[in-house]
Amino acid sequence: MVTADAVRDLSELYRDLHAHPELAFQETRTAGIVAERLRAAGYETATGVGGTGVVGLLRNGDGPTALLRADMDALPVREQTDLPYASTAEGVDGTGETVPLMHACGHDVHVTCLLGAAAELAADRSSWRGTAMVVFQPAEEVGKGAQAMIDDGLYDRFGRPDVVLGQHVAPVPAGFLGLHPGVAFAATDELQVILHGRGGHGSRPEATVDPVVMAAATVLRLQGVVARELAGGSTAVVTVGALHAGTRGNIIPDRAELRLSVRTAEPAVRATVLAAIERIVRAEAAASGAPRDPEIVTLESLPPVRNDPAASARTQEGFTADLGPGLVVDAGPVTGSEDVGLFAETAGVPCVYWLLGGADPQLFAQASDFTELERIARDLPSNHSPHFAPVIEPTVTTGVNALLSAARTWMPAS
């Protein structure tokens, strides 16, 4: 397991990565740090895979190959944590706009923990046999990084793994892991909807077709999809995360744009939700007398992450043996989404992807049962919040040790 000296070094690394976030496919500084550390540990290291991805291979005799993955990109969020190592960085997004940057989803934790695990595997080769394949992926936040690495010949160039392993930090108590067999993370579809109106003067709405009113009606009607068109036991989320229209109060614009995030667990539910969205958007446009049909464009689409039940059970047995009993809970399926499953689907191998607790354990000290734990967790800043701030310890120690345990479980010494 990871040593105290290593944790001190990794904690400094984490603070540095947190203070220097980079957007999707722009992770050049992070990738440089990753490559330097992997080479120093003795890994065969390739950079620029899928754009800015890094792959390290450590061959340690005959045996299975375990792919351990971490994502590297940050979000266009202005940090409000007041941490001494808080990000003040800015970047330029794909539209050319300057945006604030923050590791608001914990990818800095993921990189730190995988680098720590990679170093420990290199330092103690007697505890495992096989090939450690560490993958530092770009652009998870836009759902394109895993596919980019696959399309760049990941498996043709570096070999095909026998299992895909990874973790995602979450606002649950640090020191605990959450592992759910089956559908663990939801499928996602991000949609762009453009509603067309007829612009004019704000004082003469009768001479226009107002796309702002059209958009408002559409947003409200979309909230009924999950509540009124799905069975009570179905899981889905429809969120309108952005609405852009107009420039001034006295100008009625000629178009409005919505950005939707749709999360589902089952294909039939996904089909129902997407059909309902299209029906509502087109109906509201027709009801408003829109001069043109609306445009509905899929910007991102990812399948759910499915944890192989047998592989999950095997990995959890390793966690219990190596980390101690009672530290792994079944947190159930989450409605967040991930592209890590593409690595496993493409290779045709099991995926095991777990939650890594990152919240201060003291905040949960008074909880008497799991229901109370869930209530406390709901009140904490979540991933993508400008206030999201995992505690460094014991998050890093647990994250490194979890990856080490999983790697050694799948690449045993004998």
N, C-alpha and C positions, 0 to 999 in steps of 0.2 A: 504494500500500500504506500501511498505518497508520504514523503517525509516532511517534517516541519520546515526544514530549510527550503525544500522545493516549493512549499506553499507560500513562503515569504516571497520568493522570486515570482511565482505565479500571480500573487496579489498585486505586485508592482506592475506586472505585465497587464493585468486586467485594468488597472487604473489608467494606464497609458492607452490601451485600446478604447476604453470608454471615452476618453477625452478626445480621441481622433477618429470619429465615425466616418464612414464613406458609403455613398449610395451604391445601388445595384450596378454591377459591371464597372465600378470605379474603385474597387477595393485594392488599389495598387500598393499603398503603404502597408495595409494589413497583410496582403499576400507576400510582400517582401520580408516582413517579420517572420511569418510562418515558414517560408522557404529557408531563411537563415537558420532558424532553430532546428528544422528537420535535418538539414545537411549537417549541422553540428552534432546531431545525435546519431548520425550514420545512415540516414534514410536515402535511398535513391529518390531524388526529388525532381519533379517536373512542374514548371510554372506555365501560365497562360493557357491552361486547359479550360475550354469553354469560355474564353475571354480572360478572366482574372483568377480562375480556379487553380488550386495547388493540389498535387497528388504526391504522397510519399509512400514508398514501399520499403519494408524491412523484412528480408527473407531470413528465416530462422529454422532451416531444415524442412524436411517433408512434413506436410500437414495441411489443414484447411486454410483458406484465406478469409479473413474477417475484414469487411469494409466498415470503418468507423468514420462517421461523417459529422462535420460542423459547418454551419453557414456563417458568412462573414459580413453581410451588408447591414446597413443601418436605415433609418427612416427619416423623412422630411418633417421632423418634429422639433420644436424649440424646447430644450430641456428646462425644467422648473424644479429640480430636486434640491438645489442649493448645496450639492456635494462639493468638496474642495477640488474634485477631479471632474466636475460637470463639463459637458461639452459646450463650447461656444462656437463650434465650427459651422461653416456654411458651405454649400455646394451648389452646383448647377444641375437641375434635373433634365429630363429628356425633352422638355419643351423650351429649354433655354432660360428658365426662371431660376433666380437665386433663392435658395431655400435653406432654413436652418436644419442642422443634422443632429440626430441623437440615436444612441443604441437603446431605443425604447422597447425592444423586444428581446434583449438579452443575448444577441448573437456574440457579443464580446465575451460573455460567460462561456458560450459554447466553444469558441476558439481557444480560450484560456484552458479550459478543462481538457480538450483534446490534445493540445500541445503538451500539457502535463502528463497525460496518459501515454502519449507517444514517447516521451523521454523516459518514463518509468519502464515501458516495455523494452526499450533499447538498453537500459541499464541492468535489467535482470532477465536475461534470455534463457535462464535455466527453468523459469516458471511457465514456459509456453513453447509450442512448436507450430510452425506454419508460416504464413505471410501476413503481416499487419499492413493493411492498405488504408491509409488515412487520407480522407478526402475533405478538403476545405473548399466549400462551394460558394460561388457568388450568387447574388440576385435571387435569393429565396423570397424576398418581400414582393417581388413582381412575378413570382411563380415561373421563372424562366431558367434559373441557374442549373438545376439538375439536368434538364433536358439539353441545355447547351453543352454540358460536360459529356453527356451520353452521345450527342451528335458529333462531338469532337473526337470520338473514338475511344472513350474511356476504357471500355472493356477489351477492345482490340489492342490497345496500346499497353495496358497495365494488367490484363488478366481479369477473369471473372471470379467474383467472390462466392463464398458458400453461404454467407449471411450478411445482412445490412443492419448495423447497430447505430443508435444515436439517442440523443436526449434533447429536451427543450425545457429551459428554466421557466418557472411559473410561480405565481403568488400563493404558494402553499409552504408550510414550514420547512425551512432549510434543515437538511439532515434526513428528509424523507424523499422517497421516490414514488411515483404513481405509474403503474403499469396495467393497461387494460387490453385483454386479448380481443381480437376481432377488429371492428371499425373503431379506431382510437381517435382519429382526426377526421373531420368532415371533408366532403368534396366542396370545392368552391367554384363559383362562376362570378366574374366581375363583368358588369354590363355598362355600356355607355348608351344613354337614351337621349336623342336630340328631338325636341318638340318644336315644330315650326309654327310660327304665328304670322301676324302682319303688323309691323310696327307703326308707331305714330306718336302724336302728342299726348301727354298724360292727361290733358284737359278734355280730350275727345276720344274716350275709350270706345264709343259707338262706331268709330271709323277704323277700328283695329280688330285684330284677333289676338288677345293677350296671352302669350305663352307662359307668363308668370302664374296667372290664375290656372291655366292648364296644368302646369307643373305642380302647383299646390294641391289641386284635386287629385292628380295622379299619385303623389306621395301619400296622401291620406288613404286613398283607396287601396294602395299596395299593402297597407298595414293589415288589411283583412284577409290576405292570402293565407297566411299561416293560421290565423285565428278562426277562419270560417271555411277554408277549402281543404284542410288536412284533418285527418283523424287525430284524436287526442294523444295517441301513442306515437305519432310520427314526429321526427325531429327535423326542424328547418328554421332558418333565420333569413329574413329579408331586410336588409339595412340600406337606406338611402344615405350614403355618406357625404355626398356633395351635391349642391344645387347651384348652378351658375346662370345668371340672367341679368342683362341690363347694365347700364352705367350710371344713370341718374334717376332721381325720383320723378321727373317730369317727362321722361322718355319711355314709352312702351316699346320694348325690344321686339325683334322679329324671331327670336329663338331662345330656348332655354335648354340647358344640359343637365341631366341627372347622371350620377354614378351610383350603381347598385352593387352591393355585395350579397351574394346568395350562398348559404351554407346548407348542405343536405347530407344525409348519411346513406340513403338508399336510392338506386337508380329510378324507381317508379316515383318516389317523392320528388326527386330532382325534375323529372319530366313534367309532373303536375305543376310544380312551382314556376318553372320557366314558361310553360304554356299560359299560365294564369297571368304572369307579368306581361307577356306580349299582348294578350287579350285586353287587359286593362289599359295599357298604354295606347293601343290603337283605338279603343272605345272612347277614352277621354279626349283624344285628339279629334275624333269624329264628332263627339258631343259638343266640342268647342268650336266646330266649324273651321278646323285647321286647313289652310290652303294646300298643304302637302302632307303626305303620310309621314309619320315619325320614323326615325332611323334607330334601330336597335342593333348594337354591335357588341359581340363578345370580345372583351379585352384579355381575359385570362380564364382558363378553365383547368382544374386539377381534380383528379380522382381522390377518393378518400384514402387515408393511410390505414392499411389493414395489418394489424399485428397477427402473425401466425400463432395460433393457440399453443401448439406443441413447443414452438421455439420460445414463446413467451414464458411458458412454464419452466423450461430448461434454464432460461436466463434468470428467472426469479429465484430458482433454487440456488443458483450461484450467488445472487445478491444476498440471500439469507445466510448462506454459509460464510461469505466474505465480510459482509457489513453488519451482520447481526439480525436477530429476529425482530419483527414488528416494525421495520422501517420501510417496507414496501406495501402500499395500499392500492386497491383498485379504485381509481378516481373516476371510472366510467368514461364513456366517450365524451370528447370535447368538441365544441362547434368551431374551434379554430381549425385552420387548414395548413398543410405542409406539402412540399414537393419531394420530400425524402423518399416517399413510397415509390417514385418512379425508378430509383436505383434498383430496388428489389424487383419490381415488376419487369423491368427490362432484362435483368439477369435471370429471372425465373427462380429466385431464392427467397427464403423467409425474411421478413422485416420484423425487427423488435425496436420500438421507439417509445421511450418513456418520458414522463415528466420529472424534472429535477426541482425540488423545493428551493426557493430563493428568498422567502420572506423571513423576517426576524422571528425565531422560535419563541421569544419572550412574549410576542403579541398573542400567542396561542396558549399561553401557560394556564389560563383560567378556564379553558374549554373543558367541558365535562363529557362530551361525546362528539361523534363525527358530524352531527347536524350543527353543533355549535362551531366546530372547526370550519365548516362550509360557510356559515354566516360571517365569521370573521374574515375569511378569505375574500368574500364578495365585497367587503367594505374597503379592501386594500387597493392601491393603484394597480391596475392590471397592465398586461403587455399592451404596448402602443400608447400608453398614457405618458404625458410629459413628466409625471411624478414617479414613474416606474424605476425602482432602485433596489435591485437584489442586494442583500447583505453579502459581503465577500466571504465571510466565514460563518457557518461551516459549508456554505454553498460550494466553494471551489474544492475543498477536500472531498466532499461527498460526490461531486461531479467527476473528479478524476478517479476516485476509487470505484465508482459505478462503471465507468468505461473500462477500467482495468479488469474488474470482475467479469464483465461481459466478454471482453476479449479473451481472457484466459479460460472462460467456460467453453468458448467455441474453438479455442486453439489450445487444448490441454497439453501438458508436458508429456503425458504418456497415455 
